[in-house]
Structure formats: C-alpha cells, structure tokens
C-alpha cells in the first residue's frame, strides 16, 4: 500500500477523526529535500501497512489550509498524530531510521 494522499478536504476524516497513529509528510514538488524524502516515506508506508500506523503526504501548495493550521513554515515537515493530536514534529531531510524511531516511540 502506498502512502495516503491527504488534502484539506480529507485530512480531518483520515487523520484527526480516525485517531490512528499517523505520520504526515508536508512537502511540495519543487522542494529538493522533499524529493529525497519521498521514497523513504513510501517505504515506511509499506512497512507499517497492517500495523495500525498510517503514513500520509500533504502537498502544501495544493492544501494551504492544512499546512497553515499546523504552522508548517519549512518543508519537509513531518508531524506525528495520535488520537487526533500532534505528538511529535521533525523538520528537514533525515534518515529513515530517525522517522522510524519517532513512529515506534508513539506506537
């Protein structure tokens, strides 16, 4: 299963109301570090499929309301949601293991 494409329209239902542990990648097509993180996010989505963890992506250019609501100022920004609340935040390009550690910490 590939990562979930999140939009201003479905973010509430998929992330907030679902209450599932969710890693959300805020990105844009023109962002170099975002492009580097894309395959890593895809791998995490596959690895956590069926484990009660969602992995999703928000294109900040197409979904400015969601990015603004969570005060995403630089990308890539990764927010971890649990029970509909932000429980962790990471900014910038990083190793896959760093993202996994944050997910595991909140599982």
Secondary structure, 3 states (H helix, E strand, C coil): CCCEEECCCCHHHHHHCCCCEEEEEEECCCCHHHHHHHHHHHHHHHHHCCCCEEEEEEECCCCHHHHHHCCCCCCCEEEEEECCEEEEEEECCCCHHHHHHHHHHHC
